[in-house]
């Protein structure tokens, strides 16, 4: 299925308090805290990255999902929201799909992990909020129409100026620059090992 992805991220300093606030505001818990592992694929020359595309296989709990993301076509004017064209589908066997990608010349180039909790807003069918616990902090993402994102930020008392449009890969690279970490992948085990080494 192909769709427009419009989203904003922001940091969450107190996940427990944030969880309680969402419940108070009437958000519906769709998926309890679930481990998620992602692998990005590209050509050895990083052709997809140069074209600002991603190809990803995700394991989310017991489910496997393949996703392709690209920039909008035509005269797209950048906004303060992150906007991508997303095409994704559930797949039965993620490891087999990975082998197919590699037999076609693609290689796994980056792995990242998180624990994700998902909520929906009963007031809007396509208003979606997730909280992602990563090895470098907790972030929330709002995905939906811009007016819903703005209204939800206000309800959550989040300053729009504090929001981010970075991917988790970009956040990881910024963290590496700030800390000098030699970690190559955004995984709990690798970051813990490189931080304590």
C-alpha positions as CSV (number, residue, x, y, z in Angstrom):
1,X,0.0,0.0,0.0
2,X,1.3,3.5,-0.9
3,X,0.5,6.5,1.1
4,X,1.8,10.0,2.1
5,X,3.7,9.9,5.4
6,X,3.5,13.2,7.3
7,X,5.1,13.2,10.7
8,X,7.0,15.0,13.4
9,X,9.2,13.6,16.3
10,X,9.9,15.0,19.7
11,X,11.9,13.8,22.7
12,X,10.1,12.3,25.7
13,X,11.9,12.9,29.0
14,X,9.6,10.9,31.2
15,X,8.0,7.9,29.3
16,X,5.8,6.8,32.3
17,X,4.4,10.3,32.7
18,X,3.8,10.6,29.0
19,X,2.0,7.3,28.9
20,X,-0.3,8.5,31.7
21,X,-1.0,11.8,29.9
22,X,-2.0,10.0,26.7
23,X,-4.5,7.9,28.7
24,X,-5.9,11.0,30.3
25,X,-6.3,12.7,26.9
26,X,-8.3,9.7,25.6
27,X,-5.8,8.1,23.3
28,X,-6.4,4.4,22.7
29,X,-3.5,1.9,23.3
30,X,-3.3,-0.1,20.1
31,X,0.0,-2.0,20.6
32,X,1.8,-2.4,24.0
33,X,5.5,-2.0,24.2
34,X,7.0,-4.3,21.5
35,X,10.6,-4.9,20.4
36,X,11.3,-3.8,16.8
37,X,14.4,-4.5,14.7
38,X,15.1,-2.7,11.4
39,X,17.6,-3.4,8.6
40,X,18.2,-0.9,5.7
41,X,19.4,-2.2,2.3
42,X,21.2,-0.3,-0.4
43,X,23.6,-0.9,-3.3
44,X,27.3,-1.1,-2.4
45,X,27.6,2.4,-3.9
46,X,24.7,3.7,-1.6
47,X,22.6,4.6,-4.6
48,X,19.3,4.7,-2.6
49,X,20.8,7.0,0.1
50,X,22.0,9.4,-2.6
51,X,18.5,9.5,-4.0
52,X,17.0,10.0,-0.5
53,X,15.2,6.7,-0.6
54,X,15.2,3.9,1.9
55,X,14.4,0.1,1.6
56,X,13.8,-1.5,4.9
57,X,12.9,-4.9,6.4
58,X,11.3,-4.6,9.8
59,X,10.6,-7.3,12.4
60,X,8.0,-5.9,14.8
61,X,7.1,-8.5,17.4
62,X,6.3,-11.6,15.3
63,X,5.5,-9.6,12.1
64,X,7.7,-8.8,9.2
65,X,7.2,-5.7,7.1
66,X,9.0,-4.4,4.0
67,X,9.0,-0.7,3.4
68,X,10.2,1.7,0.7
69,X,10.2,5.4,1.3
70,X,11.0,8.2,-1.2
71,X,10.7,12.0,-1.6
72,X,7.5,13.5,-3.0
73,X,7.7,14.1,-6.8
74,X,7.3,17.4,-8.6
75,X,7.7,20.8,-7.2
76,X,7.6,19.8,-3.5
77,X,8.1,22.7,-1.1
78,X,9.7,21.6,2.1
79,X,7.7,22.2,5.3
80,X,8.3,21.9,9.0
81,X,6.8,18.4,8.7
82,X,8.6,15.3,7.5
83,X,6.8,14.2,4.3
84,X,7.6,11.0,2.4
85,X,5.9,8.7,0.0
86,X,5.7,5.3,1.8
87,X,5.0,1.9,0.2
88,X,4.9,-1.1,2.5
89,X,3.6,-4.6,2.8
90,X,3.5,-7.4,5.3
91,X,5.8,-10.3,4.3
92,X,5.7,-13.9,5.6
93,X,9.5,-14.5,5.8
94,X,11.8,-11.6,6.4
95,X,15.1,-13.6,6.3
96,X,14.2,-15.1,3.0
97,X,13.4,-11.6,1.6
98,X,16.8,-10.4,2.9
99,X,18.5,-13.2,1.0
100,X,16.6,-12.2,-2.2
101,X,17.7,-8.6,-1.8
102,X,21.3,-9.7,-1.4
103,X,21.1,-12.1,-4.4
104,X,20.0,-9.0,-6.4
105,X,23.1,-7.1,-5.3
106,X,21.7,-5.1,-2.4
107,X,23.5,-5.2,1.0
108,X,22.4,-4.6,4.6
109,X,23.9,-1.2,5.4
110,X,22.4,-0.1,8.8
111,X,20.5,-1.7,11.7
112,X,18.5,0.1,14.3
113,X,16.3,-1.1,17.2
114,X,13.7,0.2,19.6
115,X,10.8,-0.7,21.8
116,X,7.7,0.8,20.3
117,X,4.3,1.5,21.9
118,X,1.4,2.6,19.6
119,X,-1.7,4.7,20.3
120,X,-4.5,6.1,18.1
121,X,-6.7,9.1,18.6
122,X,-10.4,8.1,18.6
123,X,-11.2,11.6,17.3
124,X,-9.4,10.9,14.0
125,X,-9.2,7.6,12.3
126,X,-5.7,8.3,10.8
127,X,-4.2,10.1,13.7
128,X,-1.4,7.9,15.0
129,X,1.1,8.4,17.9
130,X,4.0,6.1,18.8
131,X,6.6,6.2,21.6
132,X,10.0,4.7,20.7
133,X,12.5,3.8,23.4
134,X,15.9,3.7,21.8
135,X,19.5,3.3,23.2
136,X,20.0,7.1,23.1
137,X,16.7,8.2,24.5
138,X,12.9,8.1,24.0
139,X,11.1,9.8,21.2
140,X,7.5,10.2,20.2
141,X,6.2,10.5,16.6
142,X,2.9,12.0,15.5
143,X,1.7,10.9,12.1
144,X,-1.4,12.2,10.4
145,X,-2.8,15.4,8.8
146,X,-0.8,18.6,9.7
147,X,-3.7,20.2,11.4
148,X,-4.1,17.1,13.7
149,X,-0.4,17.1,14.4
150,X,-0.5,20.8,15.4
151,X,-3.6,20.3,17.6
152,X,-2.1,17.2,19.3
153,X,1.1,19.1,20.0
154,X,-0.9,21.7,21.7
155,X,-2.9,19.1,23.8
156,X,0.4,17.5,24.8
157,X,2.0,21.0,25.7
158,X,4.8,20.3,23.2
159,X,6.5,23.4,21.7
160,X,6.5,22.9,17.9
161,X,10.0,24.4,17.9
162,X,11.2,21.4,19.8
163,X,10.0,19.0,17.1
164,X,12.3,17.1,14.8
165,X,12.1,15.7,11.2
166,X,15.2,13.6,11.4
167,X,15.3,9.9,10.7
168,X,16.6,7.6,13.4
169,X,19.7,7.2,11.2
170,X,20.3,10.9,11.3
171,X,19.7,11.1,15.1
172,X,22.2,8.3,15.5
173,X,24.8,10.1,13.4
174,X,24.3,13.3,15.4
175,X,24.7,11.3,18.7
176,X,27.9,9.7,17.4
177,X,29.3,13.2,16.6
178,X,28.4,14.5,20.0
179,X,29.8,11.5,21.9
180,X,32.6,10.2,19.7
181,X,31.1,6.7,19.8
182,X,32.6,4.2,17.3
183,X,29.2,2.3,17.2
184,X,28.3,1.5,13.6
185,X,24.7,0.4,14.2
186,X,21.9,1.8,16.4
187,X,21.3,-1.3,18.5
188,X,21.1,-1.6,22.3
189,X,23.9,-4.2,22.5
190,X,26.4,-2.3,20.3
191,X,25.8,1.1,21.9
192,X,26.1,-0.4,25.4
193,X,29.3,-2.3,24.4
194,X,30.9,0.8,22.8
195,X,29.9,3.1,25.6
196,X,31.3,0.9,28.4
197,X,34.5,-0.2,26.4
